[in-house]
């Protein structure tokens, strides 16, 4: 498994948001395709991890496979956690596309089913997180 993938999953499974941000180039981007948001730069990416941790208990990424072709890496795994206030935890398939430059990530695109997350969590399909 490429070291950057191990570092990426460790950052998601850890509790220090800056650990994720430092994996990226200064102008790196992180896109969560399921909810349609993109974060730019290390500070915003670390902020995304902090926001995720504030909304979801036990956020965890399990990597099943990673395939590298030059500076592009495809990651297959499971995204899991327990949305605070939801009746049940979730665990859904995840595909991530990483673009790298040296040992840093320039782009991360995460793909998973938001509908599956909400359904497994016991939340309605129109649920959205609190804004504060």
Secondary structure, 3 states (H helix, E strand, C coil): CCHHHHHHHHHHHCCCHHHHHCCEEEEEEEEECCCCEEEEHHHHHHHHHHHHHHHEEEEEEEEEEEEEECCEEEEEEEEEEEECCCCCCEEEEEEEEEEEECCEEEEEEEECCHHHHHHHHCCCCCCCCCCC
